[in-house]
Amino acid sequence: MDTSPSCLIKCKRRINLSLLFSDTQPSPPSAPTAITNRISSSPEMDPHRKADAGESDASARRIQRLSAHLSPADLGRPCIPPQLRLLTCAAAKIEVDTEKLSLYMRGKHRESQEKVYEYFNSRPDLLNPVEISKDDHRELCMRQLLGLVREAGIRPFRLVFDDPGKYYAIMEAVGSVDISLAIKMGVQYSLWGGSVINLGTKRHRDKYFDGIDSVEYPGCFAMTELHHGSNVQGLQTVAKFDPITDEFIIDTPNDGAIKWWIGNAAVHGKFATVFARLILPTHDAQGTSDMGVHAFIVPIRDMKTHQTLPGVEIHDCGYKIGLNGVDNGALRFCSVRIPRENLLNRFGDVSRDGKYTSSLPSINKRFAAMLGELVGGRVGLAYSSVGVLKIAVTIATRYSLLRQQFGPPKQPEVSILDYQSQQHKLMPMLASTYAFHFATLHLIEKYSEMKKTHDEQLVSDVHALSAGLKAYVTSYTAKSLSVCREACGGHGYAAVNRFGSLRNDHDIFQTFEGDNTVLLQQVAADLLKQYKEKFQGGTLAVTWNYLRESMNTYLSQPNPVTARWEGKDHLRDPKFQLDAFRYRTSRLLQSVAVRLRKHTKTLGSFGAWNRCLNHLLTLGESHIESVILAKFIEAVERCPDPSSRAALKLACDLYALDRIWKDIGTYRIVDYVAPNKAKAIHKLSEYLSFQVRNVARELVDAFNLPDHVIRAPIAMHSEAYSQYTQYVGF
């Protein structure tokens, strides 16, 4: 018999074609078995074998593989095209107790969320319809907020300080009903209320707390200006102290200083926390002294008549892409006088005779302390963005399980989620949703600890972590909303199925509370600071401590043996996954530090930063992905229920390997992953997508979002098409 390579290839092709068109096609082996067989029969994967085997060995291995295709054991198996293999894969499905998984996910705040759901279920008149005007939506949003506070007895303001975790859980539930309502509630309690309490002192708490809590004092957070958003230190609004009348005079010096996009300003707000430069008179040649940006309580409307107060000019920012239930306005001030006591004076105060005092020695220190107290907004946005992603993934997954299309000849149609392409779109997204859930829960825990201890290092840690998670999660969710819409085809385009409103309402999450590009630069800057301190013997923040523990390990040359390991157990080992993420971050950090040092010599610090900006943004994203994976792994290990833990492990492995594969070029360039290992990662991530598909219904049900909250007909637990047709009039 001729066993030359050319003859073997011809025979193999003939047999594959005959099997492909054969009527008798036994079931193929499961994907893990197939992967294991390939690994065990592959000489390159033997760690004891030399990496530089000769060409003759390579030829022998190729012949061995080709011969295996002709073995009697393979003659009865079909040659199924790779893109269809997962459809026919008969793998054991994990049994998931949805109730136990949901309890683990939502924990002690589940009852608070259900209280919100039950209230709106009892008040269908407060659910916003598909078609609603801007003005009607604003009024509905205000009625929703008042109903929650005064009818349902949900008083979120006290929770902002006493139990932030519970407050954010309520925010997530409220956002599931209407994102505009969640933002309006955040403006009232996190921003307006939070600024008064966090930046003020006892006199402000005594005067304003109850009114803010009951919404008797609806207010605004007037920081952003027409020409200045992220650059808060560059704000131009001024507050000059008048020692004769013991007042501050608030002025908008030019059109660029008009306060813009101020939530609650256009219609409902009666007060505003205005951020302005504090100007004090002096007896020197200059005549005044700029003490930096401070916050002031400024009444903008009469408490009884609701008329705009003298010197205050308010205009409506108009119809927006989304969030039209929030009344954004623009504010201009012309010599508006307020009492000296309206200065929020926790970090800096002015006495009756115009003397300035502060426990912090510099403008930069005071500014950093002020922003540190306002970080709760970013924390809330990161967590709320995950809530939006849960809704979208639930709708797309349930529809994909329901919708059937095409299938084998003369066989029933199959669910579109059985197609590998649909699994590729949605299952890594479902896994990421779980990853983000646990990462943002960790952020809330750190934030709660920070509020209790006021530890300086923890404040810095939370500031950087909240910036990174807010930027990463909101960007991911924004992209995913479009993918979910497309995954549901034409039905995803129907407004009643919510993708349009979710996408439009969420879009601004990428911009407010800090533009995402700017926030990722903050993460990169903090990493560089920690990198520098690491080599100077300094203390690293908690979030970055893996740099201290393992920087040298991660930056050493990759092990040529482990770079080739492609066994399933190895690829699903949390240590391999986390090491891969951290190795990438460490290399990016080291390389950008070298580049910055080189370019600074010729371009200066600003020019060097700008030259390396894309590199810095990639570094920030890489680090945040490392944190997300670490928290997901911890959550899997802590899960007490075995079935839930197995499901979470599946999702965690898919998240990790999918992210590694999406950036496989980085690992290949430095030989961290050999070609055969890269191929194994890709195949295993595809298989894990199939496995997660098997428990997709249970995973989305564990979010525990009732049908009356989801409100998309194509996502109903039962009779989805019936409800859909009834909606259009059949």
Buried (B, 14 or more C-beta within 10 A) or exposed (E): EEEEEEEBEEBBEEBBEEBEEEEEBEEBBBBBEBBBEBBEEBEBBEEEBEEEEEEEBEEEBEBEBBEEBEEEEEEEBBBBEEEEBBBEBEBEEBEBBBEBBBBBBBEEBBEBBBBBBEBBBEBEEBBBEEEBEBEBBBBBBBBBBBBBBEEBEBBBBEBBBEBBBBBBBBBBBBBBBBBBBBBBBBBBBBBBBBBBBBBBBEEBBEBBBEBBBEBEBBBBBBBBBBBBBBEBEEBBBBBBBEBEEBBBBBBBEEEEBBBBBBBBBBBBBBBBBBBBBBBBEEEEEEEEBEBBBBBBBBBBBEEEEEEEBEBBBBEBBEEBEBBBBBBBBBBBBEEBBBEBBBBBBBBBBBEEEBEEEBEBEEBEBBBBBBBBBBBBBBBBBBBBBBBBBBBBBBBBBBBBBBBEEEEEEEEEEBBBBBBBEBBBBBBBBBBBBBBBBBBBBBBBEBBBBBBEEEEEEBBBBBBBBBBBBBBBBBBBBBEBBEBBBEBBBEBBEBEBBBBBBBBBBBBBBBBBBBBBBBBBBBBBBBBBBBBEBBEEEEEBBEBBEBBBEBBEEBEEEBEEEBBBBBBBEBBBBBEBBBBBBBBBBBBBBBEBBEBBEEBBEEBEEEEBBEBBBEBBBBBBBBBBBBBBBBBBBEBBEEBEBEBBBBBBBBBBBBBBBBBBBEBBEBBBEEBBBBEBBBBBBBBBBBBBBBBBBBBBBBBBBBBBBBBEBBBBBBBBEEEBEEBBEEEEEE
